[in-house]
Amino acid sequence: MKLHQAALPTRTSVVLATVLFLALVGLTAGAANGERLIARIVWAGMIAVMAGRVFVTGRISRWRSVFFIILAWAFIVQFKATLIGLTGSAFITPDIQEVPYCHIAIASSFLNHLYQQYLAFMSGAWRQWSPLTWGVVWLGVTLVLGQAWCSWACFYGGLDNGFALLRRKPLVKWVWLPKGVRDLPAAILIAMLLLSLVTLKPIFCLWVCPLKLGTGFLEPDQLTRKLQLLSFATIGIVFLVVLPWLTKKRAFCGLICPFGAWQAFVGRLNPYRVQIQPDRCTQCQRCIVVCPTFAIEREGLKQHRVLPYCNRCGECMDACPTDAIGYSLVGKPFASLPPKTARIAFLLSAWLIGGAVSMWFVPEVMVKLWRWVAG
């Protein structure tokens, strides 16, 4: 494989990968023992190897995608396995369960949480309100990672990312969006916020999220259940499977995920940016073709501008023939920074946060698979 201009020396890459491995083990291994501890150490080693390949080759997208897809499918297996343990079925249960929190649910129901936190504060029970704690965690991750969460740590994003990679070339070329459609996630976010506040229910979870495809989170009314299942299945098949497979674009994350819009706004607090160097850019438009979330548009490229929806996946950097695209810090052009400083800092942050998130469920799935193989 031809090395990218951003490739680091082998010794430097090994040192960075080792630091990452030790950090992941130190952060997560203390909460496990026995086979779970072994699984966490093995998985931390695998992450370090993938990160090392990114450092030494200078190419991001391949190994990021491998990690991201493993993370997503491990979450699915662990999530459904938990349901099986609770109810005996991954999809069908006679009981109604509480909808679990996730980052998308919190973002699309933020006004609900704010209102409930107000009630908890007024009643003197605010210390017991767990979504506030998750909100603090989310804010910390946003400050470190920003929009990059959607390509490095989101345990849903690896699904459409995976189906988008099943084809070498797209069957349907979908390079840009009609004017205004790029902001569809923002419109969906606003709608989800208002509907959730009016009904005091997590509307995105109850009607949109394909991962809730099962009766455990549905309304007791049978007709409503059928409509919910139809909505989950349709959205999942179209936006997670068919469109990514046909177009090589991340249709769910790029077009309808409200958290993407949330991070595009709040993620501006994050210091990392993707920057196009005017003196190197030849306007070849390869970055527009490969961007999976439509974050680079023709008019924007003429101005060497990347939209806030960019989730730092690295596809454009790997595709650019003149190495005109790279990570930078807000307010700091490439020329004002030591070579590769922003890139190394960002990649270490992304691998560390993504790796820490994956430690919640990838090692658990490894243990389950080992037990299944061992009989």
QUIWO-V96932 format. One record per backbone hydrogen bond with DSSP energy under -0.5 kcal/mol. NH is the residue of the N-H (numbers start at 1). CO is the residue of the C=O. E is the energy in kcal/mol with one decimal. If there is no record, write none. Layout:
NH&CO&E  NH&CO&E
//
This chain:
4&57&-2.8  7&4&-2.2  8&55&-2.9  13&9&-2.5  14&10&-2.5  15&11&-2.2  16&12&-2.5  17&13&-2.5  18&14&-2.4  19&15&-2.4  20&16&-2.2  21&17&-2.4  22&18&-2.6  23&19&-2.2  24&20&-2.5  25&21&-2.5  26&22&-2.6  27&23&-2.1  28&24&-1.8  29&25&-2.5  31&28&-1.3  32&29&-1.7  36&33&-1.2  37&33&-0.6  38&34&-1.9  39&35&-2.4  40&36&-2.2  41&37&-2.3  42&38&-2.6  43&39&-2.7  44&40&-2.5  45&41&-2.0  46&42&-2.1  47&43&-2.4  48&44&-2.2  49&45&-2.0  50&46&-2.3  51&47&-2.9  52&48&-2.5  53&49&-2.0  54&50&-1.7  55&51&-2.5  56&52&-2.7  57&53&-2.0  58&54&-2.1  64&60&-2.1  65&61&-2.4  66&62&-1.9  67&63&-2.2  68&64&-2.8  69&65&-2.7  70&66&-2.1  71&67&-2.5  72&68&-2.1  73&69&-2.5  74&70&-2.4  75&71&-1.9  76&72&-2.1  77&73&-2.5  78&74&-2.6  79&75&-3.1  80&76&-2.7  81&77&-2.4  82&78&-1.9  83&79&-1.5  84&80&-2.4  85&81&-2.2  86&82&-1.7  87&83&-3.1  88&83&-0.5  88&84&-2.2  89&83&-0.6  97&95&-0.6  97&216&-3.8  106&102&-2.5  107&103&-2.1  108&104&-2.6  109&105&-1.1  110&107&-1.2  112&109&-0.5  113&109&-2.0  114&110&-2.4  115&111&-2.4  116&112&-3.0  117&113&-2.5  118&114&-1.8  119&115&-2.1  120&116&-2.6  121&117&-2.8  122&118&-2.5  123&119&-1.6  124&120&-0.6  124&121&-0.9  125&120&-2.0  126&120&-0.6  128&125&-1.6  129&126&-1.5  130&128&-1.2  132&129&-1.2  133&129&-0.7  133&130&-0.7  134&130&-2.1  135&131&-2.3  136&132&-1.9  137&133&-2.2  138&134&-3.0  139&135&-2.4  140&136&-2.2  141&137&-2.5  142&138&-2.7  143&139&-2.2  144&140&-1.5  145&141&-3.6  146&141&-0.8  146&142&-0.7  148&145&-1.6  149&146&-1.7  150&147&-1.7  151&148&-1.8  152&148&-1.2  152&149&-0.6  153&149&-2.4  154&149&-2.3  158&154&-0.7  159&156&-2.1  160&156&-0.6  161&157&-1.7  162&158&-1.7  163&159&-2.1  164&160&-1.9  165&161&-0.8  165&162&-0.8  166&163&-1.0  171&246&-1.6  172&246&-2.5  173&171&-0.5  174&172&-0.7  181&178&-1.9  182&178&-0.6  183&180&-1.0  184&181&-2.3  186&183&-0.5  187&183&-1.7  188&184&-2.5  189&185&-2.5  190&186&-2.3  191&187&-2.3  192&188&-2.9  193&189&-2.6  194&190&-2.3  195&191&-2.8  196&192&-2.4  197&193&-1.8  198&194&-2.4  199&195&-2.3  200&196&-1.8  201&196&-0.9  203&201&-1.7  206&202&-2.0  207&203&-1.9  208&204&-2.3  209&204&-2.4  212&209&-1.5  213&210&-1.4  214&212&-1.7  215&91&-3.0  217&214&-0.8  218&215&-1.3  225&221&-2.4  226&222&-2.2  227&223&-2.1  228&224&-2.5  229&225&-2.8  230&226&-2.3  231&227&-2.2  232&228&-2.8  233&229&-2.7  234&230&-2.4  235&231&-2.4  236&232&-2.6  237&233&-2.7  238&234&-2.5  239&235&-2.5  240&235&-0.6  240&236&-1.6  241&236&-0.9  241&237&-0.6  242&237&-3.2  243&238&-2.6  245&241&-2.2  246&242&-2.6  247&243&-2.7  248&244&-2.4  250&292&-2.1  251&249&-1.7  252&239&-1.3  254&250&-2.8  255&251&-1.9  256&251&-0.6  256&252&-1.7  257&252&-1.5  258&256&-0.6  260&257&-0.5  261&257&-1.0  262&258&-2.2  263&259&-2.9  264&260&-2.0  265&261&-1.4  266&262&-3.0  267&263&-2.4  268&265&-1.1  269&266&-2.0  270&267&-1.7  271&143&-0.6  273&328&-2.8  275&273&-0.5  275&326&-3.0  276&304&-0.6  277&275&-0.5  277&324&-3.2  278&276&-0.7  280&277&-1.4  281&277&-2.0  289&285&-1.6  290&286&-2.1  291&287&-1.7  294&291&-0.8  301&297&-2.8  302&298&-1.7  303&299&-0.9  304&301&-1.5  305&300&-2.9  307&295&-2.9  310&307&-1.9  318&314&-2.1  319&315&-1.6  320&316&-1.7  323&320&-0.9  326&275&-2.0  328&273&-2.8  329&332&-0.7  330&271&-2.8  332&329&-2.7  333&331&-0.5  336&333&-1.4  337&334&-1.9  341&338&-1.9  344&340&-2.5  345&341&-2.4  346&342&-2.6  347&343&-2.7  348&344&-2.4  349&345&-1.9  350&346&-3.0  351&347&-2.7  352&348&-2.1  353&349&-2.7  354&350&-2.6  355&351&-2.2  356&352&-2.4  357&353&-2.3  358&354&-2.4  359&355&-1.3  360&357&-1.7  361&358&-1.3  362&358&-2.7  365&361&-2.1  366&362&-2.2  367&363&-2.2  368&364&-2.2  369&365&-2.8  370&366&-2.4  371&367&-2.5  372&368&-2.2  373&369&-2.7  374&370&-2.7  375&371&-0.8
//
